[in-house]
């Protein structure tokens, strides 16, 4: 069988049936593009993911904020969550445990000293090494690392695409509330390929493949990239959070009401910054239909001065090949610039914007609009 330009070989008919069943549910078999071929677990799945970057995770205030974010997320997702992973857990706790046996997150956070970093990963995979569209992860840097000023913390959560399409305002509300509690530096939310973090190396090639099909999809590990994103943003997306210190510089330079027309863009205050929503729903930038959505191109044009100059590599694994290369080096830099246009193309994308659906009250909080002038 030929998938994505690659021949796949299954040991028997049963392996094929397992793989086919996963595809019908939107999931992708583990190691699909790895050297050893596909395996019978879910290694990747498209979803809508939120990524938030904030200063620290060691203070009581911030740990309570993290717990409140998880409280809100788990109210929606708890019936789907199956496993908890912790990196270097405290004495008496396991590296992995089924979700129904896991301690409340507040209790676990109390077991970490201020000088100890923590990482919690809640997944929805059947097996503990599998992935799913429902995922929550938080990385809290220690006090001493935070004080060095070259490290930051991150929190991510994801939900199935169809769920977000049907419950758009719930997702946006969760994003706003988490950004406010965490006093985030910046962040974004939109399409992503959720890959198994336990078997990340084998599943990075699947994400690389999707990144060439869906240009608006996020790529890479938010946690591993966090320290490269202290001084700037990585990308724009459906929701983009920017702290006021950075946003005010943009506001001084740009006539935002004309550059980001209010029929398609809206800003929400989160206390220490602003969240910009671009369009009613997340867009994937499918290469055969609309790889450069006008809302993202025009938002990128405004926020481009805030983007970091270099990101390094978005993939770090060993399963690299010429027909489906990982997003590293110059490819990573090109990915960050994918929405860049020349000045003389601006009117073309404003024209294209006119045919896009305008914001409506089902998918946006029109009564909470920030007047950005």
Secondary structure by P-SEA (a helix, b strand, c coil): cccccbbbbbccaaaaaaaaaaaaaccccccccccccccccccbbbbbbbbbbbcccccaaaaaaaaaaaaaaaacccccccbbbbccccccccccccccccccaaaaaaaccccbbbbbbbbbcccccccccbbbbbbbbcaaaaaacccccbbbbbbcaaaaaacaaaaaaaaaaaaaaacccccccccccccccccccccaaaaaaaaaacccccccccccccccccccccccccbbbbcaaaaaaaaaccccccccccccbbbbbcccbbbbbccccccccccccccccaaaaaaaaaacccccccccccccccccccccccccaaaaaaaaacccccccaaaaaaaaaaacccccccccccccccccc
